[in-house]
Amino acid sequence: MPLSAFSVLIACHCKRTESLDLKTPLSKYILSTYTETEAREAEDDLEAIQQLRASITLASSNAMQPGMRDSLAK
């Protein structure tokens, strides 16, 4: 019996975003690859990345506040 488009079902599961610590492993990598001064200078940027990741995690949990989507897009 040949398969047709009407007899095949494909499940598409929703992706979930989980909280993740990006700052620690990135800090370790930067410290091992670059100078200690450059690693210190990157701390603020790594904190910003961590905060953005946390905001995206919150947004994907359907608990997004009005205006948050626009803020994340910027």
HTML snippet that shows the backbone in 3Dmol.js (N, CA, C, O; Angstrom):
<script src="https://3Dmol.org/build/3Dmol-min.js"></script>
<div id="view" style="width:600px;height:400px;position:relative"></div>
<script>
const pdb = `
ATOM      1  N   MET A   1       0.845  -1.173   0.000  1.00  0.00           N
ATOM      2  CA  MET A   1       0.000   0.000   0.000  1.00  0.00           C
ATOM      3  C   MET A   1       0.894   1.241   0.000  1.00  0.00           C
ATOM      4  O   MET A   1       1.683   1.401   0.931  1.00  0.00           O
ATOM      5  N   PRO A   2       0.812   2.109  -0.978  1.00  0.00           N
ATOM      6  CA  PRO A   2       1.658   3.310  -1.041  1.00  0.00           C
ATOM      7  C   PRO A   2       1.210   4.352  -0.003  1.00  0.00           C
ATOM      8  O   PRO A   2       0.029   4.462   0.327  1.00  0.00           O
ATOM      9  N   LEU A   3       2.184   5.102   0.493  1.00  0.00           N
ATOM     10  CA  LEU A   3       1.886   6.164   1.450  1.00  0.00           C
ATOM     11  C   LEU A   3       1.474   7.422   0.708  1.00  0.00           C
ATOM     12  O   LEU A   3       2.030   7.751  -0.341  1.00  0.00           O
ATOM     13  N   SER A   4       0.531   8.093   1.243  1.00  0.00           N
ATOM     14  CA  SER A   4       0.123   9.368   0.663  1.00  0.00           C
ATOM     15  C   SER A   4       0.277  10.456   1.718  1.00  0.00           C
ATOM     16  O   SER A   4       0.533  10.167   2.887  1.00  0.00           O
ATOM     17  N   ALA A   5       0.123  11.676   1.307  1.00  0.00           N
ATOM     18  CA  ALA A   5       0.256  12.796   2.232  1.00  0.00           C
ATOM     19  C   ALA A   5      -0.809  12.752   3.318  1.00  0.00           C
ATOM     20  O   ALA A   5      -0.651  13.360   4.377  1.00  0.00           O
ATOM     21  N   PHE A   6      -1.878  12.041   3.059  1.00  0.00           N
ATOM     22  CA  PHE A   6      -2.973  11.989   4.010  1.00  0.00           C
ATOM     23  C   PHE A   6      -2.815  10.867   5.030  1.00  0.00           C
ATOM     24  O   PHE A   6      -3.542  10.838   6.023  1.00  0.00           O
ATOM     25  N   SER A   7      -1.894   9.955   4.809  1.00  0.00           N
ATOM     26  CA  SER A   7      -1.751   8.835   5.727  1.00  0.00           C
ATOM     27  C   SER A   7      -0.516   8.931   6.620  1.00  0.00           C
ATOM     28  O   SER A   7      -0.264   8.027   7.416  1.00  0.00           O
ATOM     29  N   VAL A   8       0.246   9.995   6.503  1.00  0.00           N
ATOM     30  CA  VAL A   8       1.457  10.159   7.300  1.00  0.00           C
ATOM     31  C   VAL A   8       1.274  11.349   8.242  1.00  0.00           C
ATOM     32  O   VAL A   8       0.899  12.441   7.816  1.00  0.00           O
ATOM     33  N   LEU A   9       1.544  11.119   9.527  1.00  0.00           N
ATOM     34  CA  LEU A   9       1.464  12.188  10.516  1.00  0.00           C
ATOM     35  C   LEU A   9       2.859  12.448  11.049  1.00  0.00           C
ATOM     36  O   LEU A   9       3.602  11.516  11.354  1.00  0.00           O
ATOM     37  N   ILE A  10       3.203  13.696  11.157  1.00  0.00           N
ATOM     38  CA  ILE A  10       4.492  14.078  11.695  1.00  0.00           C
ATOM     39  C   ILE A  10       4.245  14.926  12.940  1.00  0.00           C
ATOM     40  O   ILE A  10       3.535  15.931  12.898  1.00  0.00           O
ATOM     41  N   ALA A  11       4.840  14.501  14.033  1.00  0.00           N
ATOM     42  CA  ALA A  11       4.687  15.255  15.279  1.00  0.00           C
ATOM     43  C   ALA A  11       5.731  16.358  15.339  1.00  0.00           C
ATOM     44  O   ALA A  11       6.919  16.114  15.123  1.00  0.00           O
ATOM     45  N   CYS A  12       5.289  17.553  15.630  1.00  0.00           N
ATOM     46  CA  CYS A  12       6.197  18.692  15.798  1.00  0.00           C
ATOM     47  C   CYS A  12       6.047  19.193  17.228  1.00  0.00           C
ATOM     48  O   CYS A  12       5.058  19.844  17.569  1.00  0.00           O
ATOM     49  N   HIS A  13       7.021  18.889  18.048  1.00  0.00           N
ATOM     50  CA  HIS A  13       6.955  19.281  19.449  1.00  0.00           C
ATOM     51  C   HIS A  13       7.448  20.716  19.619  1.00  0.00           C
ATOM     52  O   HIS A  13       8.361  21.167  18.927  1.00  0.00           O
ATOM     53  N   CYS A  14       6.834  21.403  20.536  1.00  0.00           N
ATOM     54  CA  CYS A  14       7.254  22.773  20.838  1.00  0.00           C
ATOM     55  C   CYS A  14       8.630  22.745  21.498  1.00  0.00           C
ATOM     56  O   CYS A  14       8.923  21.886  22.329  1.00  0.00           O
ATOM     57  N   LYS A  15       9.445  23.683  21.116  1.00  0.00           N
ATOM     58  CA  LYS A  15      10.757  23.796  21.746  1.00  0.00           C
ATOM     59  C   LYS A  15      10.606  24.563  23.049  1.00  0.00           C
ATOM     60  O   LYS A  15       9.798  25.484  23.161  1.00  0.00           O
ATOM     61  N   ARG A  16      11.395  24.165  24.021  1.00  0.00           N
ATOM     62  CA  ARG A  16      11.375  24.855  25.305  1.00  0.00           C
ATOM     63  C   ARG A  16      12.740  25.477  25.559  1.00  0.00           C
ATOM     64  O   ARG A  16      13.779  24.888  25.259  1.00  0.00           O
ATOM     65  N   THR A  17      12.713  26.644  26.102  1.00  0.00           N
ATOM     66  CA  THR A  17      13.940  27.320  26.476  1.00  0.00           C
ATOM     67  C   THR A  17      14.110  27.172  27.975  1.00  0.00           C
ATOM     68  O   THR A  17      13.217  27.516  28.749  1.00  0.00           O
ATOM     69  N   GLU A  18      15.245  26.667  28.372  1.00  0.00           N
ATOM     70  CA  GLU A  18      15.518  26.495  29.789  1.00  0.00           C
ATOM     71  C   GLU A  18      16.592  27.487  30.216  1.00  0.00           C
ATOM     72  O   GLU A  18      17.401  27.936  29.404  1.00  0.00           O
ATOM     73  N   SER A  19      16.586  27.819  31.497  1.00  0.00           N
ATOM     74  CA  SER A  19      17.609  28.737  31.978  1.00  0.00           C
ATOM     75  C   SER A  19      18.977  28.059  31.879  1.00  0.00           C
ATOM     76  O   SER A  19      19.114  26.850  32.065  1.00  0.00           O
ATOM     77  N   LEU A  20      19.966  28.870  31.582  1.00  0.00           N
ATOM     78  CA  LEU A  20      21.301  28.354  31.324  1.00  0.00           C
ATOM     79  C   LEU A  20      22.317  29.400  31.746  1.00  0.00           C
ATOM     80  O   LEU A  20      22.141  30.590  31.485  1.00  0.00           O
ATOM     81  N   ASP A  21      23.372  28.954  32.394  1.00  0.00           N
ATOM     82  CA  ASP A  21      24.441  29.874  32.789  1.00  0.00           C
ATOM     83  C   ASP A  21      25.444  29.963  31.649  1.00  0.00           C
ATOM     84  O   ASP A  21      26.215  29.032  31.418  1.00  0.00           O
ATOM     85  N   LEU A  22      25.432  31.068  30.948  1.00  0.00           N
ATOM     86  CA  LEU A  22      26.395  31.293  29.870  1.00  0.00           C
ATOM     87  C   LEU A  22      27.622  32.041  30.371  1.00  0.00           C
ATOM     88  O   LEU A  22      28.713  31.902  29.819  1.00  0.00           O
ATOM     89  N   LYS A  23      27.437  32.819  31.401  1.00  0.00           N
ATOM     90  CA  LYS A  23      28.501  33.706  31.869  1.00  0.00           C
ATOM     91  C   LYS A  23      29.727  32.935  32.375  1.00  0.00           C
ATOM     92  O   LYS A  23      30.855  33.274  32.018  1.00  0.00           O
ATOM     93  N   THR A  24      29.523  31.920  33.187  1.00  0.00           N
ATOM     94  CA  THR A  24      30.642  31.199  33.784  1.00  0.00           C
ATOM     95  C   THR A  24      31.525  30.507  32.745  1.00  0.00           C
ATOM     96  O   THR A  24      32.739  30.715  32.751  1.00  0.00           O
ATOM     97  N   PRO A  25      30.957  29.690  31.853  1.00  0.00           N
ATOM     98  CA  PRO A  25      31.839  29.042  30.877  1.00  0.00           C
ATOM     99  C   PRO A  25      32.489  30.028  29.902  1.00  0.00           C
ATOM    100  O   PRO A  25      33.639  29.840  29.506  1.00  0.00           O
ATOM    101  N   LEU A  26      31.760  31.074  29.516  1.00  0.00           N
ATOM    102  CA  LEU A  26      32.364  32.075  28.636  1.00  0.00           C
ATOM    103  C   LEU A  26      33.481  32.835  29.339  1.00  0.00           C
ATOM    104  O   LEU A  26      34.502  33.149  28.728  1.00  0.00           O
ATOM    105  N   SER A  27      33.290  33.130  30.614  1.00  0.00           N
ATOM    106  CA  SER A  27      34.338  33.801  31.384  1.00  0.00           C
ATOM    107  C   SER A  27      35.592  32.935  31.464  1.00  0.00           C
ATOM    108  O   SER A  27      36.708  33.429  31.298  1.00  0.00           O
ATOM    109  N   LYS A  28      35.403  31.657  31.715  1.00  0.00           N
ATOM    110  CA  LYS A  28      36.544  30.730  31.791  1.00  0.00           C
ATOM    111  C   LYS A  28      37.266  30.655  30.454  1.00  0.00           C
ATOM    112  O   LYS A  28      38.496  30.644  30.404  1.00  0.00           O
ATOM    113  N   TYR A  29      36.501  30.605  29.375  1.00  0.00           N
ATOM    114  CA  TYR A  29      37.116  30.543  28.042  1.00  0.00           C
ATOM    115  C   TYR A  29      37.921  31.813  27.750  1.00  0.00           C
ATOM    116  O   TYR A  29      39.060  31.745  27.287  1.00  0.00           O
ATOM    117  N   ILE A  30      37.323  32.953  28.024  1.00  0.00           N
ATOM    118  CA  ILE A  30      38.007  34.224  27.768  1.00  0.00           C
ATOM    119  C   ILE A  30      39.272  34.328  28.608  1.00  0.00           C
ATOM    120  O   ILE A  30      40.313  34.769  28.121  1.00  0.00           O
ATOM    121  N   LEU A  31      39.182  33.923  29.867  1.00  0.00           N
ATOM    122  CA  LEU A  31      40.349  33.982  30.744  1.00  0.00           C
ATOM    123  C   LEU A  31      41.459  33.047  30.272  1.00  0.00           C
ATOM    124  O   LEU A  31      42.640  33.369  30.401  1.00  0.00           O
ATOM    125  N   SER A  32      41.082  31.887  29.723  1.00  0.00           N
ATOM    126  CA  SER A  32      42.100  30.938  29.258  1.00  0.00           C
ATOM    127  C   SER A  32      42.680  31.321  27.897  1.00  0.00           C
ATOM    128  O   SER A  32      43.773  30.879  27.542  1.00  0.00           O
ATOM    129  N   THR A  33      41.961  32.136  27.138  1.00  0.00           N
ATOM    130  CA  THR A  33      42.387  32.485  25.787  1.00  0.00           C
ATOM    131  C   THR A  33      43.033  33.865  25.705  1.00  0.00           C
ATOM    132  O   THR A  33      43.958  34.081  24.921  1.00  0.00           O
ATOM    133  N   TYR A  34      42.542  34.791  26.514  1.00  0.00           N
ATOM    134  CA  TYR A  34      43.009  36.171  26.463  1.00  0.00           C
ATOM    135  C   TYR A  34      43.663  36.546  27.788  1.00  0.00           C
ATOM    136  O   TYR A  34      43.827  35.694  28.661  1.00  0.00           O
ATOM    137  N   THR A  35      44.027  37.782  27.937  1.00  0.00           N
ATOM    138  CA  THR A  35      44.672  38.233  29.173  1.00  0.00           C
ATOM    139  C   THR A  35      43.633  38.443  30.276  1.00  0.00           C
ATOM    140  O   THR A  35      42.433  38.531  30.016  1.00  0.00           O
ATOM    141  N   GLU A  36      44.123  38.520  31.497  1.00  0.00           N
ATOM    142  CA  GLU A  36      43.230  38.737  32.635  1.00  0.00           C
ATOM    143  C   GLU A  36      42.531  40.092  32.529  1.00  0.00           C
ATOM    144  O   GLU A  36      41.375  40.226  32.932  1.00  0.00           O
ATOM    145  N   THR A  37      43.213  41.075  32.000  1.00  0.00           N
ATOM    146  CA  THR A  37      42.631  42.406  31.805  1.00  0.00           C
ATOM    147  C   THR A  37      41.468  42.342  30.814  1.00  0.00           C
ATOM    148  O   THR A  37      40.411  42.926  31.052  1.00  0.00           O
ATOM    149  N   GLU A  38      41.666  41.640  29.715  1.00  0.00           N
ATOM    150  CA  GLU A  38      40.595  41.508  28.720  1.00  0.00           C
ATOM    151  C   GLU A  38      39.415  40.732  29.289  1.00  0.00           C
ATOM    152  O   GLU A  38      38.262  41.029  28.979  1.00  0.00           O
ATOM    153  N   ALA A  39      39.703  39.747  30.113  1.00  0.00           N
ATOM    154  CA  ALA A  39      38.627  38.977  30.750  1.00  0.00           C
ATOM    155  C   ALA A  39      37.809  39.865  31.681  1.00  0.00           C
ATOM    156  O   ALA A  39      36.581  39.772  31.707  1.00  0.00           O
ATOM    157  N   ARG A  40      38.482  40.724  32.445  1.00  0.00           N
ATOM    158  CA  ARG A  40      37.769  41.659  33.331  1.00  0.00           C
ATOM    159  C   ARG A  40      36.930  42.642  32.522  1.00  0.00           C
ATOM    160  O   ARG A  40      35.810  42.982  32.903  1.00  0.00           O
ATOM    161  N   GLU A  41      37.487  43.094  31.400  1.00  0.00           N
ATOM    162  CA  GLU A  41      36.759  44.050  30.561  1.00  0.00           C
ATOM    163  C   GLU A  41      35.519  43.428  29.922  1.00  0.00           C
ATOM    164  O   GLU A  41      34.579  44.141  29.570  1.00  0.00           O
ATOM    165  N   ALA A  42      35.513  42.131  29.774  1.00  0.00           N
ATOM    166  CA  ALA A  42      34.378  41.443  29.150  1.00  0.00           C
ATOM    167  C   ALA A  42      33.257  41.138  30.140  1.00  0.00           C
ATOM    168  O   ALA A  42      32.169  40.737  29.725  1.00  0.00           O
ATOM    169  N   GLU A  43      33.494  41.318  31.429  1.00  0.00           N
ATOM    170  CA  GLU A  43      32.504  40.950  32.450  1.00  0.00           C
ATOM    171  C   GLU A  43      31.150  41.633  32.248  1.00  0.00           C
ATOM    172  O   GLU A  43      30.110  40.983  32.357  1.00  0.00           O
ATOM    173  N   ASP A  44      31.152  42.938  31.954  1.00  0.00           N
ATOM    174  CA  ASP A  44      29.885  43.659  31.753  1.00  0.00           C
ATOM    175  C   ASP A  44      29.129  43.112  30.549  1.00  0.00           C
ATOM    176  O   ASP A  44      27.907  42.965  30.592  1.00  0.00           O
ATOM    177  N   ASP A  45      29.846  42.813  29.489  1.00  0.00           N
ATOM    178  CA  ASP A  45      29.203  42.259  28.294  1.00  0.00           C
ATOM    179  C   ASP A  45      28.626  40.874  28.573  1.00  0.00           C
ATOM    180  O   ASP A  45      27.531  40.549  28.114  1.00  0.00           O
ATOM    181  N   LEU A  46      29.358  40.068  29.319  1.00  0.00           N
ATOM    182  CA  LEU A  46      28.871  38.736  29.665  1.00  0.00           C
ATOM    183  C   LEU A  46      27.645  38.808  30.561  1.00  0.00           C
ATOM    184  O   LEU A  46      26.732  37.991  30.441  1.00  0.00           O
ATOM    185  N   GLU A  47      27.625  39.778  31.450  1.00  0.00           N
ATOM    186  CA  GLU A  47      26.446  39.975  32.302  1.00  0.00           C
ATOM    187  C   GLU A  47      25.237  40.381  31.448  1.00  0.00           C
ATOM    188  O   GLU A  47      24.121  39.920  31.688  1.00  0.00           O
ATOM    189  N   ALA A  48      25.464  41.237  30.461  1.00  0.00           N
ATOM    190  CA  ALA A  48      24.377  41.646  29.560  1.00  0.00           C
ATOM    191  C   ALA A  48      23.845  40.448  28.780  1.00  0.00           C
ATOM    192  O   ALA A  48      22.634  40.300  28.613  1.00  0.00           O
ATOM    193  N   ILE A  49      24.743  39.599  28.308  1.00  0.00           N
ATOM    194  CA  ILE A  49      24.328  38.387  27.589  1.00  0.00           C
ATOM    195  C   ILE A  49      23.491  37.500  28.508  1.00  0.00           C
ATOM    196  O   ILE A  49      22.460  36.969  28.097  1.00  0.00           O
ATOM    197  N   GLN A  50      23.939  37.343  29.748  1.00  0.00           N
ATOM    198  CA  GLN A  50      23.215  36.516  30.710  1.00  0.00           C
ATOM    199  C   GLN A  50      21.817  37.073  30.963  1.00  0.00           C
ATOM    200  O   GLN A  50      20.851  36.313  31.038  1.00  0.00           O
ATOM    201  N   GLN A  51      21.705  38.385  31.094  1.00  0.00           N
ATOM    202  CA  GLN A  51      20.407  39.021  31.335  1.00  0.00           C
ATOM    203  C   GLN A  51      19.481  38.876  30.124  1.00  0.00           C
ATOM    204  O   GLN A  51      18.288  38.613  30.280  1.00  0.00           O
ATOM    205  N   LEU A  52      20.029  39.046  28.929  1.00  0.00           N
ATOM    206  CA  LEU A  52      19.219  38.862  27.719  1.00  0.00           C
ATOM    207  C   LEU A  52      18.721  37.432  27.613  1.00  0.00           C
ATOM    208  O   LEU A  52      17.570  37.196  27.244  1.00  0.00           O
ATOM    209  N   ARG A  53      19.581  36.479  27.934  1.00  0.00           N
ATOM    210  CA  ARG A  53      19.194  35.067  27.885  1.00  0.00           C
ATOM    211  C   ARG A  53      18.075  34.788  28.883  1.00  0.00           C
ATOM    212  O   ARG A  53      17.132  34.056  28.580  1.00  0.00           O
ATOM    213  N   ALA A  54      18.184  35.373  30.070  1.00  0.00           N
ATOM    214  CA  ALA A  54      17.142  35.208  31.084  1.00  0.00           C
ATOM    215  C   ALA A  54      15.824  35.833  30.611  1.00  0.00           C
ATOM    216  O   ALA A  54      14.754  35.276  30.856  1.00  0.00           O
ATOM    217  N   SER A  55      15.895  36.974  29.943  1.00  0.00           N
ATOM    218  CA  SER A  55      14.685  37.629  29.422  1.00  0.00           C
ATOM    219  C   SER A  55      14.032  36.783  28.337  1.00  0.00           C
ATOM    220  O   SER A  55      12.807  36.673  28.284  1.00  0.00           O
ATOM    221  N   ILE A  56      14.840  36.192  27.480  1.00  0.00           N
ATOM    222  CA  ILE A  56      14.306  35.342  26.426  1.00  0.00           C
ATOM    223  C   ILE A  56      13.654  34.105  27.025  1.00  0.00           C
ATOM    224  O   ILE A  56      12.611  33.658  26.548  1.00  0.00           O
ATOM    225  N   THR A  57      14.264  33.551  28.068  1.00  0.00           N
ATOM    226  CA  THR A  57      13.688  32.391  28.741  1.00  0.00           C
ATOM    227  C   THR A  57      12.329  32.742  29.320  1.00  0.00           C
ATOM    228  O   THR A  57      11.379  31.967  29.203  1.00  0.00           O
ATOM    229  N   LEU A  58      12.234  33.900  29.940  1.00  0.00           N
ATOM    230  CA  LEU A  58      10.966  34.356  30.506  1.00  0.00           C
ATOM    231  C   LEU A  58       9.939  34.585  29.402  1.00  0.00           C
ATOM    232  O   LEU A  58       8.770  34.229  29.551  1.00  0.00           O
ATOM    233  N   ALA A  59      10.377  35.175  28.302  1.00  0.00           N
ATOM    234  CA  ALA A  59       9.460  35.462  27.191  1.00  0.00           C
ATOM    235  C   ALA A  59       8.919  34.178  26.583  1.00  0.00           C
ATOM    236  O   ALA A  59       7.757  34.132  26.177  1.00  0.00           O
ATOM    237  N   SER A  60       9.727  33.148  26.512  1.00  0.00           N
ATOM    238  CA  SER A  60       9.276  31.904  25.896  1.00  0.00           C
ATOM    239  C   SER A  60       8.349  31.113  26.810  1.00  0.00           C
ATOM    240  O   SER A  60       7.704  30.163  26.366  1.00  0.00           O
ATOM    241  N   SER A  61       8.277  31.498  28.091  1.00  0.00           N
ATOM    242  CA  SER A  61       7.397  30.791  29.015  1.00  0.00           C
ATOM    243  C   SER A  61       5.981  31.369  29.006  1.00  0.00           C
ATOM    244  O   SER A  61       5.176  31.056  29.883  1.00  0.00           O
ATOM    245  N   ASN A  62       5.683  32.199  28.030  1.00  0.00           N
ATOM    246  CA  ASN A  62       4.365  32.824  27.871  1.00  0.00           C
ATOM    247  C   ASN A  62       4.019  33.767  29.014  1.00  0.00           C
ATOM    248  O   ASN A  62       2.850  34.103  29.200  1.00  0.00           O
ATOM    249  N   ALA A  63       5.003  34.195  29.775  1.00  0.00           N
ATOM    250  CA  ALA A  63       4.772  35.147  30.858  1.00  0.00           C
ATOM    251  C   ALA A  63       5.259  36.527  30.433  1.00  0.00           C
ATOM    252  O   ALA A  63       5.622  37.354  31.269  1.00  0.00           O
ATOM    253  N   MET A  64       5.262  36.760  29.147  1.00  0.00           N
ATOM    254  CA  MET A  64       5.809  38.005  28.615  1.00  0.00           C
ATOM    255  C   MET A  64       4.902  39.186  28.967  1.00  0.00           C
ATOM    256  O   MET A  64       3.686  39.138  28.786  1.00  0.00           O
ATOM    257  N   GLN A  65       5.524  40.228  29.466  1.00  0.00           N
ATOM    258  CA  GLN A  65       4.800  41.442  29.798  1.00  0.00           C
ATOM    259  C   GLN A  65       4.640  42.284  28.546  1.00  0.00           C
ATOM    260  O   GLN A  65       5.423  42.154  27.605  1.00  0.00           O
ATOM    261  N   PRO A  66       3.624  43.154  28.525  1.00  0.00           N
ATOM    262  CA  PRO A  66       3.453  44.013  27.358  1.00  0.00           C
ATOM    263  C   PRO A  66       4.713  44.844  27.103  1.00  0.00           C
ATOM    264  O   PRO A  66       5.285  45.411  28.033  1.00  0.00           O
ATOM    265  N   GLY A  67       5.133  44.913  25.861  1.00  0.00           N
ATOM    266  CA  GLY A  67       6.303  45.686  25.494  1.00  0.00           C
ATOM    267  C   GLY A  67       7.612  44.917  25.586  1.00  0.00           C
ATOM    268  O   GLY A  67       8.634  45.381  25.081  1.00  0.00           O
ATOM    269  N   MET A  68       7.599  43.746  26.223  1.00  0.00           N
ATOM    270  CA  MET A  68       8.826  42.981  26.385  1.00  0.00           C
ATOM    271  C   MET A  68       9.348  42.486  25.033  1.00  0.00           C
ATOM    272  O   MET A  68      10.556  42.482  24.796  1.00  0.00           O
ATOM    273  N   ARG A  69       8.449  42.074  24.163  1.00  0.00           N
ATOM    274  CA  ARG A  69       8.865  41.569  22.848  1.00  0.00           C
ATOM    275  C   ARG A  69       9.623  42.646  22.072  1.00  0.00           C
ATOM    276  O   ARG A  69      10.649  42.360  21.455  1.00  0.00           O
ATOM    277  N   ASP A  70       9.120  43.883  22.102  1.00  0.00           N
ATOM    278  CA  ASP A  70       9.807  44.981  21.422  1.00  0.00           C
ATOM    279  C   ASP A  70      11.162  45.268  22.056  1.00  0.00           C
ATOM    280  O   ASP A  70      12.141  45.536  21.359  1.00  0.00           O
ATOM    281  N   SER A  71      11.209  45.210  23.371  1.00  0.00           N
ATOM    282  CA  SER A  71      12.464  45.443  24.064  1.00  0.00           C
ATOM    283  C   SER A  71      13.501  44.389  23.708  1.00  0.00           C
ATOM    284  O   SER A  71      14.667  44.726  23.498  1.00  0.00           O
ATOM    285  N   LEU A  72      13.115  43.146  23.636  1.00  0.00           N
ATOM    286  CA  LEU A  72      14.032  42.070  23.279  1.00  0.00           C
ATOM    287  C   LEU A  72      14.479  42.183  21.817  1.00  0.00           C
ATOM    288  O   LEU A  72      15.621  41.869  21.483  1.00  0.00           O
ATOM    289  N   ALA A  73      13.580  42.627  20.967  1.00  0.00           N
ATOM    290  CA  ALA A  73      13.929  42.772  19.557  1.00  0.00           C
ATOM    291  C   ALA A  73      14.998  43.842  19.354  1.00  0.00           C
ATOM    292  O   ALA A  73      15.840  43.731  18.463  1.00  0.00           O
ATOM    293  N   LYS A  74      14.956  44.882  20.192  1.00  0.00           N
ATOM    294  CA  LYS A  74      15.964  45.945  20.079  1.00  0.00           C
ATOM    295  C   LYS A  74      17.295  45.412  20.525  1.00  0.00           C
ATOM    296  O   LYS A  74      18.287  46.141  20.512  1.00  0.00           O
TER     297      LYS A  74
END
`;
const viewer = $3Dmol.createViewer("view");
viewer.addModel(pdb, "pdb");
viewer.setStyle({}, {cartoon: {color: "spectrum"}});
viewer.zoomTo();
viewer.render();
</script>
